């Protein structure tokens, strides 16, 4: 599955290149498995981490069509839970 088929309606800011730029700022992303004694275990943990992160990202952003939390306004009162 490609980025564009997973997120067909994504805003222009949500690109695969921007995703890679963002995760590169977190050196432990896909590089910090609890039991990474072998490369295969690290790869398996990374696949799970990426799948979990993408699912969460898709859910929280409405499949990458929102840049901000729904119900929150940057110039108004903010989020009701803050």
C-alpha positions as CSV (number, residue, x, y, z in Angstrom):
1,X,0.0,0.0,0.0
2,X,1.3,3.4,-0.9
3,X,1.0,6.7,1.1
4,X,-1.4,8.2,-1.4
5,X,-3.7,5.2,-1.5
6,X,-3.8,5.0,2.3
7,X,-4.5,8.8,2.6
8,X,-6.2,9.7,-0.7
9,X,-7.8,12.9,0.6
10,X,-4.8,14.2,2.6
11,X,-4.1,17.9,2.7
12,X,-1.1,18.9,0.6
13,X,1.1,19.3,3.8
14,X,0.7,15.6,4.6
15,X,3.1,14.0,2.3
16,X,5.3,10.9,2.6
17,X,8.4,13.1,2.5
18,X,7.1,15.3,5.3
19,X,6.3,12.2,7.3
20,X,9.9,11.0,6.9
21,X,11.2,14.5,7.8
22,X,9.0,14.4,11.0
23,X,10.0,11.0,12.2
24,X,13.7,11.7,11.5
25,X,13.5,14.1,14.4
26,X,12.9,11.2,16.7
27,X,15.9,8.9,16.7
28,X,14.3,6.2,18.7
29,X,11.3,5.9,16.3
30,X,11.7,2.4,15.0
31,X,15.0,2.1,16.7
32,X,14.2,1.2,20.3
33,X,12.6,-2.2,20.7
34,X,12.5,-3.7,24.2
35,X,14.0,-6.9,22.9
36,X,16.1,-6.0,19.9
37,X,18.7,-8.6,20.2
38,X,18.4,-9.4,16.5
39,X,17.8,-7.3,13.4
40,X,14.7,-9.4,12.7
41,X,13.2,-8.5,16.1
42,X,13.9,-4.8,15.6
43,X,12.3,-5.0,12.2
44,X,9.2,-6.7,13.5
45,X,8.9,-4.1,16.3
46,X,9.4,-1.3,13.8
47,X,6.6,-2.6,11.6
48,X,4.3,-2.7,14.5
49,X,5.3,0.8,15.6
50,X,4.8,2.3,12.2
51,X,1.4,0.5,11.8
52,X,0.2,1.8,15.2
53,X,1.4,5.3,14.5
54,X,-0.2,5.5,11.1
55,X,-3.5,4.1,12.4
56,X,-3.5,6.7,15.2
57,X,-2.5,9.5,12.9
58,X,-5.3,8.5,10.5
59,X,-7.8,8.4,13.3
60,X,-6.8,11.7,15.0
61,X,-6.6,13.7,11.8
62,X,-9.7,12.4,9.9
63,X,-7.4,10.6,7.4
64,X,-5.1,13.6,7.2
65,X,-7.8,16.1,6.3
66,X,-7.5,18.3,9.4
67,X,-4.4,20.3,10.5
68,X,-5.8,21.1,13.9
69,X,-7.9,19.4,16.6
70,X,-11.6,19.4,15.7
71,X,-13.4,21.8,18.0
72,X,-10.3,23.8,18.8
73,X,-9.6,27.2,17.4
74,X,-6.1,28.8,17.3
75,X,-7.5,32.4,17.7
76,X,-10.4,31.6,19.9
77,X,-10.8,29.9,23.3
78,X,-8.7,26.9,22.4
79,X,-9.7,23.4,23.2
80,X,-12.3,22.8,25.8
81,X,-10.1,20.3,27.6
82,X,-7.1,22.5,28.0
